[in-house]
């Protein structure tokens, strides 16, 4: 009888702990409904698939020279909406040139009258650390967003950039699904 009085409370405690651990390890109901019925696809593609800036076509950057503007389209080929959340760049060649070049990246609006969203404005070299940004709109599946990239050499840049060449690969990170609370990556 005495053993039974000790055994029953211990059994109840073990069953309760087992249920708590089991429930805590299960995904939420909303996460389960996402996976019902089909395999998710997370992806985007860039257009055009050629270098955006080329000295033979666009000319060379020089202090006080013209601003060169190009457009890049991000297409959501996945199943979930995304929002741009980070810009990053890697450099090849004369990396010092990146400290003299200025870049402005705008997320263009979808319709008339919608103002562009400034994602980044500063030196190209700062993109090497990665810049967290907050894309203005969530891009639904099978839709796209256009980025406007403008690069120039400021008028006050010195001659130390003369004759330097640089290749910069700009990476764009997106968030699936986009945060609705305004938080960044």
Buried (B, 14 or more C-beta within 10 A) or exposed (E): EEEEEEEEEEEEEEEEEEEEEEEEEEEEEEEEEBEEEEEEEEEBEBEEEEEBBEEEEBEEBBBEBEEBBBEBEBBBEBBBBBBBBBBBBEBEEEBEBBEBBBBBBBBBBEEEEEEBBEBBEEBBBBBBEBBEBBBBBBBEEEBBBBBBBBBBBEEEBEEEBEEBEBEBEBEBBBBBEBEEEEEEB
